[in-house]
Amino acid sequence: MEEKCVDKRVTQETKEILKDYKQDKQNLITILNDVQEKYGYIPKPAQLAISEYLSIPMAEIYGVITFYSRFTLAPKGKYNLSICLGTACYVKGSQKLLDRAKERLKIEPGEVTPDGKFSIDDVRCVGACGLAPVFMINDEVYGNATVKELDAAIDKYANL
């Protein structure tokens, strides 16, 4: 019963977002961005409301969400740790950063710590190849990163 109430609330709130847009398929990415900003991810009831409003199949919406790394289908932690595994970062040791993050936080990429504080994503490129290896916590970029710096960053955010 509680899940249905949440679904109805998300649907209603998404419809409020949709009022700001014409029923034009070209508005899809901007709408998805607004929903992502509101919830931290794009819930299924929001996808259904968008699909209906723009007359776009759910499969197409899902395809856009999964194509762009900015969008996510699952909630993230308050502090999202993204570790770049693109070629430049990987060659310079980013796998060690990912392994350490998993060890410290006791979660896998795509998961959230039980307290909701941290999540981990392994990403393919953050556009900072000259600073490899790179990790990010939310929008803060850490370049030429070491395991020691990763530990310090996790400690910093754990204590906020």
C-alpha positions as CSV (number, residue, x, y, z in Angstrom):
1,M,0.0,0.0,0.0
2,E,2.8,2.4,0.9
3,E,4.5,1.8,-2.5
4,K,1.3,2.8,-4.3
5,C,1.2,6.1,-2.4
6,V,4.8,6.8,-3.3
7,D,4.2,5.9,-7.0
8,K,1.2,8.3,-7.0
9,R,3.2,11.0,-5.4
10,V,6.0,10.6,-7.9
11,T,3.6,10.5,-10.8
12,Q,1.9,13.7,-9.6
13,E,5.2,15.5,-9.0
14,T,6.4,14.5,-12.5
15,K,3.2,15.8,-14.0
16,E,4.0,19.1,-12.3
17,I,7.4,19.1,-14.0
18,L,5.8,18.2,-17.3
19,K,3.6,21.3,-17.2
20,D,6.6,23.4,-18.0
21,Y,7.2,21.6,-21.3
22,K,5.4,21.3,-24.6
23,Q,4.5,17.8,-25.6
24,D,7.5,17.5,-27.9
25,K,9.8,14.6,-28.0
26,Q,12.8,17.0,-28.3
27,N,12.1,17.9,-24.6
28,L,12.9,14.4,-23.4
29,I,16.5,14.9,-22.2
30,T,15.6,18.2,-20.4
31,I,12.6,16.6,-18.7
32,L,14.7,13.6,-17.6
33,N,17.3,16.1,-16.3
34,D,14.7,17.8,-14.2
35,V,13.4,14.5,-12.8
36,Q,16.9,13.4,-12.1
37,E,17.6,16.7,-10.2
38,K,14.4,16.2,-8.1
39,Y,14.9,12.6,-7.1
40,G,18.6,11.8,-7.7
41,Y,17.5,9.2,-10.1
42,I,14.6,8.6,-12.5
43,P,11.9,6.5,-10.9
44,K,9.7,4.1,-12.9
45,P,6.5,6.1,-12.2
46,A,8.2,9.2,-13.6
47,Q,9.2,7.3,-16.7
48,L,5.6,6.2,-17.2
49,A,4.3,9.7,-16.8
50,I,6.9,11.0,-19.3
51,S,6.1,8.2,-21.8
52,E,2.4,9.0,-21.7
53,Y,2.9,12.8,-21.9
54,L,5.4,12.7,-24.8
55,S,3.8,9.7,-26.5
56,I,7.2,7.9,-26.5
57,P,7.5,4.2,-25.8
58,M,9.0,3.2,-22.4
59,A,11.7,1.3,-24.3
60,E,12.9,4.5,-25.9
61,I,12.9,6.4,-22.6
62,Y,14.9,3.5,-21.0
63,G,17.3,3.6,-23.9
64,V,18.0,7.3,-23.4
65,I,18.4,6.9,-19.6
66,T,20.9,4.1,-20.0
67,F,22.8,5.7,-22.8
68,Y,23.7,8.9,-20.9
69,S,25.8,8.3,-17.8
70,R,24.3,11.4,-16.1
71,F,21.0,9.5,-15.7
72,T,20.4,6.6,-13.4
73,L,17.6,4.2,-12.7
74,A,18.5,3.7,-9.0
75,P,19.0,6.0,-6.1
76,K,22.5,7.1,-5.3
77,G,24.1,7.8,-2.0
78,K,24.4,11.3,-0.6
79,Y,28.0,11.1,-1.7
80,N,28.4,9.3,-5.1
81,L,31.9,8.1,-5.7
82,S,32.7,7.7,-9.4
83,I,35.9,6.0,-10.4
84,C,37.1,6.4,-13.9
85,L,38.1,3.1,-15.6
86,G,38.7,4.7,-19.0
87,T,41.9,3.7,-20.8
88,A,44.1,6.5,-19.5
89,C,42.9,6.1,-15.9
90,Y,43.0,2.3,-16.0
91,V,46.5,2.2,-17.3
92,K,47.6,4.5,-14.5
93,G,46.0,2.3,-11.8
94,S,42.4,3.3,-11.3
95,Q,41.4,-0.4,-10.7
96,K,43.3,-0.1,-7.4
97,L,41.1,2.9,-6.5
98,L,38.0,0.9,-7.3
99,D,39.2,-2.1,-5.3
100,R,40.0,0.1,-2.3
101,A,36.6,1.9,-2.5
102,K,34.8,-1.5,-2.5
103,E,36.8,-2.6,0.4
104,R,36.3,0.5,2.5
105,L,32.6,0.9,1.8
106,K,31.7,-2.8,1.6
107,I,29.6,-2.3,-1.5
108,E,29.9,-2.9,-5.3
109,P,29.5,-0.4,-8.1
110,G,25.8,0.5,-8.5
111,E,25.1,-0.1,-4.8
112,V,24.5,2.2,-1.9
113,T,25.8,1.8,1.7
114,P,23.1,0.8,4.2
115,D,23.2,4.3,5.8
116,G,22.6,5.9,2.3
117,K,25.7,8.0,2.7
118,F,27.9,6.5,-0.2
119,S,27.4,4.9,-3.5
120,I,30.0,3.7,-6.1
121,D,30.0,4.0,-9.8
122,D,32.6,2.8,-12.2
123,V,32.6,5.1,-15.2
124,R,34.3,5.0,-18.5
125,C,35.5,8.6,-18.8
126,V,35.1,11.8,-16.9
127,G,36.9,13.9,-19.5
128,A,40.0,14.5,-17.4
129,C,42.4,12.0,-19.0
130,G,45.4,14.4,-18.4
131,L,44.8,14.0,-14.7
132,A,44.6,10.2,-14.7
133,P,43.8,8.3,-12.6
134,V,40.7,10.2,-11.6
135,F,37.8,9.8,-9.2
136,M,35.0,12.1,-8.3
137,I,32.8,12.5,-5.3
138,N,29.6,14.2,-6.5
139,D,31.0,17.1,-8.6
140,E,34.5,17.3,-7.0
141,V,37.3,15.9,-9.2
142,Y,40.4,14.3,-7.7
143,G,43.2,14.0,-10.3
144,N,46.5,12.1,-10.2
145,A,44.7,10.1,-7.4
146,T,46.3,7.6,-5.1
147,V,44.7,5.1,-2.8
148,K,45.8,7.3,0.2
149,E,44.0,10.3,-1.3
150,L,40.9,8.2,-1.9
151,D,40.9,7.1,1.8
152,A,41.3,10.7,2.9
153,A,38.4,11.8,0.7
154,I,36.1,9.0,2.0
155,D,37.1,9.9,5.6
156,K,36.3,13.6,4.8
157,Y,32.8,12.8,3.5
158,A,32.1,10.2,6.1
159,N,32.5,12.8,8.8
160,L,30.3,15.5,7.2
